């Protein structure tokens, strides 16, 4: 689960990097028009994964 969340966060980060550097939104370009609801779902999933990813900062990663 942790790797899936990190993968989603990386995809979101790449999309934000493309927006910042090239003013190109990959998600919107793939899911424009009638599939706009899918793009909104993807944004929501990335947001939720990022919120969950915050908890990684506060977990003890050492196994006993």
N, C-alpha and C positions, 0 to 999 in steps of 0.2 A: 504494500500500500504506500509505503514511504517513497519508493522509487517512482511509482505512478504519479504521485503528487508532485515530486520534483520534476518529472518530465513535463507535466502540464505547466508548471511554473516556468520552465525553460522555454516552452513554446510561446507562452505569454510574453516573456521577456524578449524573445526574438521579434515578436510582432511589434512590441513597443519600440524596440531599437530601429526597426524598419520605418516606423512612423516618425521617430525623432530624426533620423539621419536622411531619409529619402522621401518623407511625406507619403509613404506607401503603406496602406493598411491591408495586409495579406488576407486576413479573415474576411473583411468586407469585400475584397475583390473576388474571393472564392464564392462567398455566399451572398451576393447582392441580388436585388430584385425580389422575386417571390420567396427566396430562402432567407430573408432577413431575420426571421424568428430563430433560425438555426444559429446565425451569427450571434444573436443576443444570448442564446443558451451557452454557446462556447465562451463568451465573455463572462457569464455568470459562473461557469465551471472553473475558469481560470481564477476568478476572484475568490471563490470558495477554497480552491486549492491553496491559494496564497495565504488566506486566513489560517488554514490548517497548518501551513508551512511555518507560520510564526511560532507555533508550539515547538518546533524543532530546536529553536534557540534556547528553550528552557528545560529541555529534557537532558537527563544524564545518559550519555551514550555508552558508558562503560558497563559491561556485563559482569555480574558477580559470580 
